[in-house]
Amino acid sequence: MVWKWVVCILAGYLLGCFSTSVIVSKIIGKDIRQYGSGNAGSTNMLRTFGFRLGFATLLGDILKSVLATLLGLLLLGDAGACVGGLASVFGHDFPVFLNFKGGKGVASSCGVLFIIEPVIAAVVFFLALASIAITRIVSINSMLGAVGVFVAVLIFNPANTWHVVTTLILALLVIVRHHENIQRLLKGTENKLDFSKMHF
């Protein structure tokens, strides 16, 4: 039994360390960490290199956590899914291969949530996308979405302690990783998406 937990955590973390944004940007001879906000995430990829590479990064970050969560589910059921998923998000946020300087964990958190709470995650995901399209501010909607999932799980699935704790940790991680964005939001200087300047 112990080896399953070890595999679940290590495999999840290492999958999370797969930095889609860095790999995709280096394929085109760039390094996303040298552009825009310097963050190794899908939003910076979207702003810097356009919809196609931004979407590829988003998809890659979601899929790696989906795989980690499914592996945990296969090995240890619901508890394993939560632990493996959390490990992948920690890997994304603090990747050992990039000196522990990763992304903000929004897309990778989505990958976990799509497996453990698919209905709630899907509803919040599309509401957040709609709000981003209107406000053009990714950070606040990402944080509100993460908190929204936790609150929804607390309301609709409070008996599942694993899901409550997992969504709480994910929400806290997303907020902590957005500390610089929070400062800019308070100052009214947060970056907005400019769709007119984005190419495919």
VMD Tcl script that draws the C-alpha trace (Angstrom):
set ca {
  {0.00 0.00 0.00}
  {2.79 2.45 0.90}
  {4.46 2.06 -2.50}
  {1.23 3.13 -4.17}
  {1.22 6.39 -2.23}
  {4.87 6.96 -3.11}
  {4.22 6.34 -6.81}
  {1.12 8.51 -6.68}
  {2.96 11.47 -5.17}
  {6.23 11.18 -7.11}
  {4.60 10.50 -10.47}
  {2.12 13.31 -9.90}
  {4.85 15.77 -8.95}
  {7.09 14.82 -11.88}
  {4.21 15.08 -14.34}
  {3.50 18.52 -12.94}
  {7.14 19.51 -13.44}
  {6.60 19.11 -17.20}
  {6.44 22.83 -18.04}
  {4.32 23.05 -21.16}
  {4.94 26.76 -21.65}
  {8.73 26.47 -21.48}
  {8.81 23.46 -23.80}
  {6.39 24.94 -26.34}
  {8.17 28.30 -26.39}
  {11.57 26.65 -26.80}
  {10.25 24.69 -29.79}
  {9.94 28.04 -31.56}
  {13.35 29.16 -30.30}
  {12.10 31.34 -27.44}
  {11.85 31.09 -23.66}
  {8.55 32.37 -22.25}
  {10.31 33.28 -19.00}
  {12.10 36.05 -20.89}
  {8.88 37.62 -22.20}
  {5.85 39.43 -20.84}
  {5.31 38.82 -17.14}
  {8.03 36.17 -17.10}
  {5.56 33.63 -15.76}
  {5.76 30.10 -17.15}
  {2.03 29.76 -17.75}
  {-0.68 29.75 -20.39}
  {-1.80 33.37 -19.86}
  {1.67 34.72 -20.56}
  {1.90 32.41 -23.57}
  {-1.43 33.75 -24.82}
  {-0.37 37.37 -24.44}
  {3.09 36.83 -25.92}
  {2.68 34.26 -28.68}
  {-1.03 34.28 -29.49}
  {-4.04 31.99 -29.29}
  {-2.54 28.88 -30.89}
  {0.44 28.50 -28.55}
  {-1.56 29.81 -25.60}
  {-4.21 27.15 -26.15}
  {-1.56 24.45 -26.63}
  {-0.05 25.42 -23.28}
  {-3.43 25.47 -21.56}
  {-4.27 22.03 -22.93}
  {-0.89 20.58 -21.97}
  {-1.10 21.91 -18.42}
  {-4.61 20.51 -18.00}
  {-3.73 17.12 -19.46}
  {-0.68 16.51 -17.27}
  {-2.80 16.95 -14.14}
  {-5.57 14.83 -15.63}
  {-3.02 12.03 -16.09}
  {-1.67 12.43 -12.56}
  {-5.17 12.42 -11.09}
  {-6.25 9.39 -13.12}
  {-3.11 7.51 -12.06}
  {-3.92 8.23 -8.43}
  {-7.51 7.14 -9.00}
  {-6.31 3.88 -10.52}
  {-3.89 3.16 -7.67}
  {-5.80 4.35 -4.62}
  {-9.27 5.43 -5.62}
  {-10.67 8.85 -4.75}
  {-8.00 9.60 -2.13}
  {-5.25 8.76 -4.59}
  {-6.84 10.97 -7.23}
  {-6.80 13.93 -4.85}
  {-3.24 13.34 -3.66}
  {-1.87 12.65 -7.14}
  {-3.66 15.69 -8.50}
  {-2.37 17.95 -5.75}
  {1.15 16.63 -6.31}
  {0.93 17.57 -9.99}
  {-0.15 21.13 -9.16}
  {2.74 21.48 -6.70}
  {5.01 20.18 -9.46}
  {3.65 22.78 -11.85}
  {4.01 25.61 -9.33}
  {7.38 24.50 -7.95}
  {9.16 22.39 -10.63}
  {12.48 20.98 -9.50}
  {13.88 21.20 -13.04}
  {13.25 24.96 -13.22}
  {14.66 25.88 -9.80}
  {11.16 25.64 -8.31}
  {9.97 28.63 -10.35}
  {6.83 27.52 -12.17}
  {3.41 28.78 -13.12}
  {0.42 29.76 -11.03}
  {-1.38 26.44 -11.18}
  {-4.71 27.50 -12.63}
  {-4.79 25.23 -15.69}
  {-3.22 22.33 -13.81}
  {-5.81 22.76 -11.04}
  {-8.50 22.55 -13.71}
  {-7.10 19.18 -14.76}
  {-7.52 17.85 -11.22}
  {-10.99 19.30 -10.81}
  {-12.25 17.98 -14.14}
  {-11.65 14.46 -12.76}
  {-12.74 14.72 -9.12}
  {-15.61 17.22 -9.54}
  {-16.36 17.33 -13.29}
  {-19.76 19.05 -13.21}
  {-18.81 21.81 -10.78}
  {-15.46 22.30 -12.52}
  {-17.02 22.55 -15.98}
  {-19.65 25.08 -14.88}
  {-17.12 27.29 -13.09}
  {-14.61 26.95 -15.95}
  {-17.02 28.24 -18.58}
  {-18.36 30.97 -16.29}
  {-14.77 32.11 -15.71}
  {-14.05 32.10 -19.46}
  {-17.16 34.20 -20.09}
  {-16.13 36.65 -17.37}
  {-12.59 36.85 -18.76}
  {-14.01 37.65 -22.20}
  {-15.96 40.53 -20.66}
  {-13.49 41.91 -18.10}
  {-10.28 40.89 -19.93}
  {-8.68 40.25 -16.52}
  {-7.49 36.67 -16.10}
  {-6.10 36.84 -12.56}
  {-9.21 37.89 -10.64}
  {-11.38 35.41 -12.52}
  {-8.88 32.62 -11.89}
  {-8.92 33.30 -8.16}
  {-12.69 33.69 -8.00}
  {-13.08 30.47 -9.99}
  {-10.82 28.53 -7.62}
  {-12.68 29.82 -4.58}
  {-16.00 29.22 -6.34}
  {-15.20 25.55 -6.86}
  {-14.33 25.15 -3.18}
  {-17.55 26.84 -2.06}
  {-19.61 24.76 -4.50}
  {-18.05 21.52 -3.22}
  {-18.66 22.67 0.34}
  {-22.34 23.18 -0.53}
  {-23.06 20.26 -2.84}
  {-20.59 17.60 -1.69}
  {-19.64 18.40 1.93}
  {-19.50 14.74 2.96}
  {-16.49 14.10 0.73}
  {-13.69 15.32 2.96}
  {-11.01 14.55 0.36}
  {-12.70 16.81 -2.18}
  {-13.34 19.60 0.32}
  {-9.72 19.62 1.49}
  {-8.32 19.28 -2.04}
  {-10.37 22.16 -3.45}
  {-9.46 24.30 -0.43}
  {-5.73 23.66 -0.94}
  {-6.03 24.36 -4.67}
  {-7.86 27.63 -4.02}
  {-5.27 28.75 -1.48}
  {-2.42 27.84 -3.84}
  {-3.96 29.81 -6.70}
  {-4.42 32.85 -4.46}
  {-0.89 32.68 -3.03}
  {0.62 32.28 -6.50}
  {-1.26 35.41 -7.60}
  {0.15 37.63 -4.83}
  {1.73 40.04 -7.32}
  {-1.50 40.21 -9.30}
  {-3.41 41.01 -6.10}
  {-1.10 43.96 -5.45}
  {-1.68 45.26 -8.98}
  {-5.44 44.74 -8.66}
  {-5.47 46.83 -5.47}
  {-3.51 49.57 -7.26}
  {-5.71 49.37 -10.36}
  {-2.75 48.51 -12.57}
  {-3.46 44.86 -13.34}
  {-2.79 43.76 -16.92}
  {-5.75 43.19 -19.20}
  {-5.94 41.01 -22.28}
  {-5.95 42.98 -25.51}
  {-7.65 40.66 -27.98}
  {-7.12 43.12 -30.85}
  {-3.35 42.69 -30.59}
  {-3.38 38.90 -30.35}
  {-2.63 36.77 -33.38}
  {-3.61 33.18 -34.02}
}
mol new
graphics top color blue
foreach p $ca { graphics top sphere $p radius 0.5 }
foreach p [lrange $ca 0 end-1] q [lrange $ca 1 end] { graphics top cylinder $p $q radius 0.2 }
display resetview
